[in-house]
């Protein structure tokens, strides 16, 4: 339990009132799917950077969990790969995504390979966008603040994280994201500044946990490679993609991603440092590693500052939860139901809201079944990314790749099926991180690599068939 003084309660009450006030007061210029999903593609640089940073960093409690496993190596394993792939995205894809008439991955895939491929991509994007990790993190904080069990905390988290989305769409998310952007940096700056001022940065050298001070987190080369490959998630992440597609111009999209990378680096320094102080100062780790940051706040921060820090955690998670719920709802309502049944604009908006509700239910079920953010990243998300990655990259490429629509559909279905089967096997054998042993090294293989390999085999074989036909 996190105990709160009057000053903390006041800070949290002001935060909640501001958050919901910004969300519910969002007014769209017109009642259309285009406005609801993209805010009219008018995000200027400050708004674009703020919403991109908070959405893509919504897994803040997962960083605390990761520090408990890998120590300072968390920066290498869960930071550097995403900077690299985000840089590739900025240099090679951001401009194309914003310039395209299509503003979603499934729409682009359908443009390239037809309705069937678009429907399968829409289904995969829906599954990737389901905010299970964010629901789990928000529910964990609710649990820590109230003492409620997860069966109660999870529905409360879903309701608080999506209520204002039904009215304001992306505009509501962006307004909430700007508040979260400010608070996430202020909150962790307070935590790190207070810890350094009180205990000194040099005290981190006294950490006793094995490998905590290792730059690699004690991981062997194959494990590090596995983490780096997972960073390819950036290329097909639907929340990332939606924000770039909603930028005011291609230049805002390109420049904004570079600026966001700099902010992610700064926030990684703050969060990993805070996690290291948790390893140093907490007499014992919480039974639930997702509670490391709240436990540190409980142990270290005085009244008032604790409330500010918790607002930073809550704002970051809520902003990402809102963003991914919108993408999931849009994928279900617009890319699947809307295209399958040729719905008009009004019915598509209703279908999007239905999709948000369905994604919230699925997120609640997943978060209850897999109570580890790192495992959710590694297993559920990786299964979808592996199936989506190659068709998405080629869809935005200028190369004339002559894959038949059926081959693209089969590659996605086969890749996802194999990856999910591997995930289920890991859960049934009590191996949620999907660790394997190969070449004398034990590491988490995850689901992305198996799914990508299967997808690559199918599409590689298709490329050979087309090359033979062309030369015949």
C-alpha positions as CSV (number, residue, x, y, z in Angstrom):
1,X,0.0,0.0,0.0
2,X,1.1,3.5,-0.8
3,X,0.2,5.9,2.0
4,X,-0.8,9.4,1.1
5,X,-0.6,12.6,3.1
6,X,-3.1,15.4,2.7
7,X,-0.7,17.3,0.4
8,X,-0.4,14.2,-1.8
9,X,-4.2,13.8,-2.0
10,X,-4.5,17.5,-3.0
11,X,-1.9,17.1,-5.8
12,X,-3.6,13.9,-7.1
13,X,-7.0,15.5,-7.0
14,X,-5.9,18.6,-9.0
15,X,-4.2,16.3,-11.5
16,X,-7.3,14.1,-11.9
17,X,-9.5,17.1,-12.4
18,X,-7.1,18.7,-14.9
19,X,-6.7,15.4,-16.8
20,X,-10.4,14.7,-17.1
21,X,-11.1,18.4,-17.8
22,X,-8.7,18.4,-20.8
23,X,-10.0,15.1,-22.1
24,X,-13.8,15.7,-21.8
25,X,-13.5,19.3,-23.1
26,X,-11.9,18.3,-26.4
27,X,-14.1,19.5,-29.3
28,X,-13.7,18.2,-32.8
29,X,-13.9,20.5,-35.7
30,X,-16.4,18.2,-37.4
31,X,-18.0,14.8,-36.6
32,X,-16.0,12.7,-39.0
33,X,-13.8,9.6,-38.8
34,X,-11.0,11.7,-40.3
35,X,-11.2,14.2,-37.4
36,X,-11.8,11.6,-34.7
37,X,-8.8,9.4,-35.7
38,X,-6.2,11.9,-36.9
39,X,-7.4,15.3,-35.5
40,X,-7.4,16.5,-39.1
41,X,-3.7,15.7,-39.6
42,X,-2.9,19.1,-38.0
43,X,-0.5,18.2,-35.1
44,X,2.2,20.9,-34.9
45,X,5.6,20.1,-33.6
46,X,5.1,20.6,-29.9
47,X,1.8,18.7,-29.8
48,X,3.2,15.9,-32.0
49,X,6.4,15.5,-29.9
50,X,4.4,15.4,-26.6
51,X,1.9,12.8,-27.7
52,X,4.5,10.7,-29.4
53,X,6.8,10.7,-26.4
54,X,4.1,9.9,-23.9
55,X,2.4,7.2,-26.0
56,X,5.6,5.3,-26.9
57,X,6.8,5.6,-23.3
58,X,3.7,4.4,-21.6
59,X,5.4,1.3,-20.3
60,X,7.1,3.2,-17.5
61,X,6.4,0.7,-14.7
62,X,7.8,-2.0,-17.1
63,X,11.1,-0.1,-16.9
64,X,11.1,-0.5,-13.1
65,X,10.4,-4.2,-13.6
66,X,13.2,-4.4,-16.1
67,X,15.7,-2.7,-13.8
68,X,14.9,-5.3,-11.1
69,X,16.1,-7.9,-13.7
70,X,18.9,-6.2,-15.6
71,X,19.9,-3.2,-13.5
72,X,21.7,-0.4,-15.5
73,X,21.7,-2.8,-18.5
74,X,18.0,-1.8,-19.0
75,X,19.2,1.2,-20.9
76,X,21.1,-1.0,-23.4
77,X,18.4,-3.6,-23.7
78,X,15.2,-1.5,-23.7
79,X,16.5,1.9,-24.7
80,X,19.1,1.8,-27.4
81,X,17.3,-0.6,-29.8
82,X,14.3,1.7,-29.9
83,X,16.5,4.8,-30.5
84,X,18.1,3.0,-33.5
85,X,14.8,1.8,-35.1
86,X,13.1,5.2,-34.4
87,X,16.0,6.8,-36.2
88,X,15.6,4.5,-39.1
89,X,11.9,5.3,-39.1
90,X,12.6,9.1,-39.1
91,X,15.1,8.8,-41.9
92,X,13.3,6.3,-44.2
93,X,9.6,6.1,-43.4
94,X,8.2,9.2,-41.5
95,X,8.0,11.3,-44.6
96,X,6.4,8.6,-46.7
97,X,3.8,7.8,-43.9
98,X,2.7,11.4,-43.7
99,X,2.7,12.0,-47.5
100,X,0.6,8.9,-48.1
101,X,-3.2,9.3,-48.6
102,X,-3.6,6.3,-46.4
103,X,-3.3,7.1,-42.7
104,X,-3.1,3.6,-41.2
105,X,-1.0,0.5,-41.8
106,X,-3.9,-1.7,-42.8
107,X,-5.1,0.9,-45.3
108,X,-1.7,1.1,-46.8
109,X,-1.4,-2.7,-47.0
110,X,-4.8,-2.9,-48.6
111,X,-3.8,-0.2,-51.1
112,X,-0.8,-2.4,-52.1
113,X,-2.2,-5.9,-52.0
114,X,-6.0,-5.7,-51.8
115,X,-8.9,-5.9,-49.4
116,X,-8.0,-9.4,-47.9
117,X,-4.5,-8.3,-46.9
118,X,-5.9,-5.1,-45.5
119,X,-8.4,-7.0,-43.3
120,X,-5.7,-9.4,-42.0
121,X,-3.4,-6.4,-41.3
122,X,-6.3,-4.6,-39.5
123,X,-6.9,-7.6,-37.3
124,X,-3.2,-7.8,-36.4
125,X,-2.9,-4.1,-35.7
126,X,-6.0,-4.4,-33.5
127,X,-4.3,-7.2,-31.5
128,X,-1.1,-5.2,-31.3
129,X,-2.8,-2.0,-30.2
130,X,-4.8,-3.7,-27.4
131,X,-3.4,-1.9,-24.4
132,X,-3.0,-4.9,-22.1
133,X,0.4,-3.7,-20.6
134,X,-1.0,-0.2,-19.9
135,X,-4.1,-1.6,-18.3
136,X,-1.9,-3.8,-16.1
137,X,0.3,-0.9,-15.1
138,X,-2.6,1.5,-14.3
139,X,-4.4,-1.3,-12.4
140,X,-1.2,-2.0,-10.4
141,X,-1.0,1.7,-9.4
142,X,-4.7,1.7,-8.4
143,X,-4.1,-1.5,-6.4
144,X,-1.1,0.2,-4.6
145,X,-3.2,3.3,-3.8
146,X,-6.3,1.5,-2.7
147,X,-5.5,-2.0,-1.7
148,X,-8.1,-3.4,-4.1
149,X,-7.4,-6.7,-5.8
150,X,-6.8,-6.9,-9.5
151,X,-10.3,-8.1,-10.3
152,X,-11.5,-4.6,-9.2
153,X,-8.5,-2.5,-10.1
154,X,-8.4,-3.6,-13.7
155,X,-12.0,-2.5,-14.6
156,X,-11.4,0.8,-12.8
157,X,-8.2,1.3,-14.8
158,X,-10.0,0.6,-18.1
159,X,-12.8,3.0,-17.3
160,X,-10.6,5.8,-16.1
161,X,-8.2,5.4,-19.1
162,X,-10.8,5.4,-21.9
163,X,-13.9,7.3,-20.7
164,X,-13.1,10.7,-22.4
165,X,-11.8,9.0,-25.6
166,X,-15.3,8.2,-26.8
167,X,-16.0,11.9,-27.3
168,X,-12.8,13.6,-28.4
169,X,-10.8,10.9,-30.2
170,X,-7.2,11.7,-30.9
171,X,-7.7,15.4,-29.9
172,X,-8.6,14.3,-26.4
173,X,-5.6,12.0,-26.3
174,X,-3.2,14.8,-27.5
175,X,-4.5,17.2,-24.8
176,X,-4.1,14.7,-22.1
177,X,-0.6,13.8,-23.6
178,X,0.7,17.3,-23.2
179,X,-0.1,17.3,-19.5
180,X,1.4,13.8,-19.1
181,X,4.5,15.0,-21.0
182,X,5.2,17.8,-18.5
183,X,4.5,15.6,-15.4
184,X,6.5,12.6,-16.5
185,X,9.7,14.7,-16.6
186,X,8.9,16.8,-13.5
187,X,7.9,13.7,-11.5
188,X,11.1,11.7,-12.2
189,X,13.3,14.8,-12.0
190,X,11.9,15.2,-8.4
191,X,12.6,11.6,-7.6
192,X,16.1,11.5,-9.0
193,X,17.0,15.0,-7.7
194,X,15.8,14.2,-4.2
195,X,17.6,10.8,-4.1
196,X,20.9,12.3,-5.3
197,X,20.6,15.2,-2.9
198,X,19.9,13.0,0.0
199,X,22.0,9.9,-0.6
200,X,24.5,10.9,-3.3
201,X,25.0,9.4,-6.7
202,X,28.0,7.5,-5.5
203,X,25.9,5.4,-3.2
204,X,24.7,3.4,-6.2
205,X,28.1,1.7,-6.3
206,X,27.0,-0.1,-3.1
207,X,24.2,-2.0,-4.9
208,X,24.6,-5.7,-4.2
209,X,22.3,-7.3,-6.7
210,X,24.1,-9.5,-9.2
211,X,24.8,-7.9,-12.6
212,X,22.9,-4.7,-11.6
213,X,26.0,-2.5,-12.4
214,X,26.8,-4.4,-15.6
215,X,26.2,-2.4,-18.8
216,X,24.8,-5.6,-20.4
217,X,22.6,-6.5,-17.4
218,X,24.4,-9.8,-17.2
219,X,23.0,-10.9,-20.6
220,X,24.9,-12.8,-23.2
221,X,25.3,-11.8,-26.8
222,X,22.3,-13.8,-28.1
223,X,20.1,-12.3,-25.5
224,X,21.2,-8.8,-26.3
225,X,20.5,-9.5,-30.0
226,X,17.1,-10.7,-29.1
227,X,16.3,-7.5,-27.3
228,X,17.6,-5.4,-30.3
229,X,15.4,-7.3,-32.7
230,X,12.4,-6.5,-30.5
231,X,13.1,-2.8,-31.2
232,X,11.8,-3.4,-34.7
233,X,8.4,-3.1,-33.1
234,X,8.9,0.7,-33.6
235,X,8.5,0.2,-37.4
236,X,5.0,-1.2,-37.2
237,X,3.7,0.2,-34.0
238,X,0.2,1.5,-34.8
239,X,0.3,4.3,-32.2
240,X,3.6,5.5,-33.4
241,X,2.4,5.3,-37.0
242,X,-0.9,7.1,-36.3
243,X,0.9,10.1,-34.8
244,X,3.3,10.5,-37.7
245,X,0.4,10.2,-40.1
246,X,-1.4,13.0,-38.1
247,X,1.5,15.4,-38.2
248,X,0.9,18.8,-39.8
249,X,3.4,18.1,-42.5
250,X,6.0,15.5,-43.5
251,X,8.8,17.7,-42.1
252,X,7.0,17.9,-38.7
253,X,6.8,14.1,-38.8
254,X,10.5,13.6,-39.6
255,X,11.8,16.3,-37.3
256,X,9.4,15.4,-34.5
257,X,10.7,11.8,-34.3
258,X,14.3,13.0,-34.0
259,X,13.3,15.4,-31.2
260,X,11.3,12.6,-29.5
261,X,14.3,10.3,-29.6
262,X,16.3,13.0,-27.6
263,X,13.5,13.2,-25.0
264,X,13.3,9.4,-24.7
265,X,17.0,9.3,-24.0
266,X,16.6,11.9,-21.3
267,X,13.7,10.0,-19.7
268,X,15.6,6.7,-19.9
269,X,18.4,8.3,-17.9
270,X,15.9,9.5,-15.3
271,X,13.9,6.2,-15.0
272,X,16.9,3.9,-15.0
273,X,18.6,6.1,-12.4
274,X,15.4,6.0,-10.2
275,X,15.3,2.2,-10.6
276,X,18.9,1.9,-9.5
277,X,18.2,4.0,-6.4
278,X,15.3,1.6,-5.7
279,X,17.8,-1.3,-5.8
280,X,20.1,0.6,-3.4
281,X,17.5,2.0,-1.0
282,X,14.7,-0.5,-0.7
283,X,15.3,-3.1,2.0
284,X,13.6,-5.7,-0.1
285,X,12.0,-5.7,-3.6
286,X,8.2,-5.6,-3.8
287,X,6.6,-9.0,-4.5
288,X,5.2,-7.4,-7.6
289,X,8.2,-5.9,-9.5
290,X,5.8,-3.4,-11.3
291,X,5.6,-1.6,-7.9
292,X,9.3,-0.7,-7.7
293,X,8.8,3.0,-8.5
294,X,5.8,3.4,-6.2
295,X,7.7,1.6,-3.5
296,X,10.7,3.9,-3.9
297,X,8.4,6.9,-3.7
298,X,6.9,5.5,-0.5
299,X,10.3,5.0,1.1
300,X,12.0,8.2,0.0
301,X,9.8,11.1,-0.9
302,X,8.2,13.5,1.6
303,X,4.5,14.5,1.4
304,X,3.7,16.6,-1.7
305,X,6.6,15.4,-3.7
306,X,5.3,11.9,-3.5
307,X,2.0,13.1,-5.0
308,X,3.9,14.9,-7.9
309,X,5.9,11.7,-8.7
310,X,2.7,9.6,-8.7
311,X,1.0,12.1,-11.0
312,X,4.0,11.6,-13.4
313,X,3.5,7.8,-13.4
314,X,-0.3,8.0,-13.8
315,X,-0.2,10.6,-16.5
316,X,2.3,8.7,-18.7
317,X,0.3,5.5,-18.4
318,X,-3.1,7.0,-18.9
319,X,-1.9,8.9,-22.0
320,X,-0.5,5.7,-23.6
321,X,-3.6,3.7,-22.6
322,X,-5.9,6.3,-24.3
323,X,-3.7,6.4,-27.4
324,X,-3.6,2.6,-28.0
325,X,-7.3,2.2,-27.1
326,X,-8.1,4.7,-29.9
327,X,-5.8,2.8,-32.4
328,X,-7.3,-0.5,-31.5
329,X,-10.9,0.9,-31.8
330,X,-10.0,2.5,-35.1
331,X,-8.6,-0.8,-36.4
332,X,-11.7,-2.7,-35.4
333,X,-14.2,-0.1,-36.5
334,X,-12.6,1.4,-39.6
335,X,-10.2,-1.2,-41.0
336,X,-12.2,-4.4,-40.2
337,X,-15.9,-3.7,-39.8
338,X,-16.0,-0.6,-41.9
339,X,-14.3,-2.1,-44.9
340,X,-15.9,-5.6,-44.5
341,X,-19.4,-4.1,-44.5
342,X,-18.8,-0.8,-46.4
343,X,-20.1,1.3,-43.5
344,X,-20.7,5.0,-44.0
345,X,-19.0,7.6,-41.9
346,X,-21.5,7.7,-39.1
347,X,-21.7,4.0,-38.7
348,X,-17.9,3.7,-38.9
349,X,-17.6,6.1,-36.0
350,X,-20.0,4.0,-34.0
351,X,-18.0,0.9,-35.0
352,X,-14.8,2.6,-33.7
353,X,-16.4,3.2,-30.4
354,X,-17.5,-0.4,-30.3
355,X,-13.9,-1.4,-31.1
356,X,-12.6,0.7,-28.2
357,X,-14.9,-1.2,-25.9
358,X,-13.9,-4.6,-27.3
359,X,-10.2,-3.8,-27.0
360,X,-10.6,-2.7,-23.4
361,X,-12.3,-6.0,-22.6
362,X,-9.5,-8.0,-24.3
363,X,-6.8,-5.8,-22.6
364,X,-8.4,-6.5,-19.2
365,X,-8.4,-10.3,-19.8
366,X,-4.8,-10.3,-21.1
367,X,-3.5,-8.2,-18.2
368,X,-5.1,-10.6,-15.7
369,X,-3.7,-13.7,-17.5
370,X,-0.1,-12.4,-18.0
371,X,0.8,-10.2,-15.0
372,X,4.2,-9.0,-16.3
373,X,4.7,-6.0,-18.6
374,X,8.0,-7.4,-19.9
375,X,6.3,-10.7,-20.7
376,X,3.5,-8.9,-22.5
377,X,6.0,-7.0,-24.6
378,X,8.0,-10.1,-25.3
379,X,5.2,-12.5,-26.1
380,X,1.9,-10.8,-27.2
381,X,3.4,-7.8,-29.0
382,X,6.2,-9.8,-30.5
383,X,3.8,-12.3,-32.1
384,X,2.0,-9.5,-34.0
385,X,5.1,-7.5,-34.9
386,X,6.8,-10.6,-36.5
387,X,3.8,-11.1,-38.8
388,X,3.4,-7.4,-39.7
389,X,6.9,-6.3,-40.2
390,X,7.8,-7.3,-43.7
391,X,4.6,-6.4,-45.4
392,X,4.5,-3.0,-43.7
393,X,8.1,-2.1,-44.7
394,X,7.5,-3.2,-48.3
395,X,4.2,-1.4,-48.4
396,X,5.9,1.9,-47.8
397,X,8.9,1.1,-50.0
398,X,9.3,2.4,-53.5
399,X,10.6,-1.0,-54.6
400,X,8.4,-2.9,-57.0
401,X,8.0,-6.2,-55.1
402,X,5.5,-8.4,-57.0
403,X,4.1,-10.5,-54.1
404,X,0.6,-11.9,-54.8
405,X,-2.1,-10.9,-52.3
406,X,-2.7,-14.5,-51.2
407,X,1.0,-14.9,-50.3
408,X,1.0,-11.7,-48.2
409,X,-2.1,-12.9,-46.4
410,X,-0.7,-16.4,-45.8
411,X,2.6,-15.0,-44.5
412,X,0.8,-12.9,-41.9
413,X,-1.5,-15.6,-40.7
414,X,1.3,-18.3,-40.7
415,X,3.7,-16.0,-38.8
416,X,1.2,-15.0,-36.2
417,X,-0.1,-18.5,-35.7
418,X,3.4,-19.9,-35.1
419,X,4.3,-17.1,-32.8
420,X,1.1,-17.3,-30.7
421,X,1.5,-21.1,-30.5
422,X,5.0,-20.5,-29.1
423,X,3.6,-18.0,-26.6
424,X,0.9,-20.4,-25.4
425,X,3.6,-23.1,-25.0
426,X,5.6,-20.7,-22.8
427,X,2.7,-19.9,-20.6
428,X,1.8,-23.5,-20.1
429,X,5.4,-24.4,-19.2
430,X,5.8,-21.5,-16.8
431,X,8.2,-19.8,-19.2
432,X,6.5,-16.4,-20.0
433,X,9.8,-14.9,-21.2
434,X,10.2,-17.8,-23.6
435,X,13.8,-18.6,-22.6
436,X,15.7,-21.1,-24.7
437,X,19.2,-22.4,-24.6
438,X,21.4,-22.4,-27.8
439,X,25.1,-22.4,-28.4
440,X,25.6,-22.6,-24.6
441,X,23.7,-19.4,-24.0
442,X,20.3,-19.1,-22.3
443,X,18.2,-16.1,-23.5
444,X,14.6,-15.0,-24.1
445,X,13.8,-15.8,-27.7
446,X,10.4,-14.1,-27.6
447,X,7.8,-14.5,-30.3
448,X,8.9,-11.8,-32.8
449,X,11.8,-13.9,-34.2
450,X,9.7,-17.1,-34.8
451,X,6.9,-15.1,-36.4
452,X,9.3,-13.1,-38.5
453,X,11.2,-16.2,-39.7
454,X,8.0,-17.9,-40.8
455,X,6.7,-14.8,-42.5
456,X,10.1,-14.3,-44.2
457,X,10.2,-17.9,-45.4
458,X,6.7,-17.5,-47.0
459,X,7.5,-14.2,-48.7
460,X,11.0,-15.3,-49.7
461,X,9.6,-18.3,-51.4
462,X,7.0,-16.1,-53.1
463,X,9.8,-13.8,-54.3
464,X,11.6,-16.8,-55.8
465,X,8.5,-17.9,-57.6
466,X,7.9,-14.4,-59.1
467,X,11.6,-14.2,-60.1
468,X,11.3,-17.5,-62.0
469,X,8.1,-16.4,-63.7
470,X,9.8,-13.1,-64.8
471,X,12.8,-14.9,-66.3
472,X,10.7,-17.5,-68.0
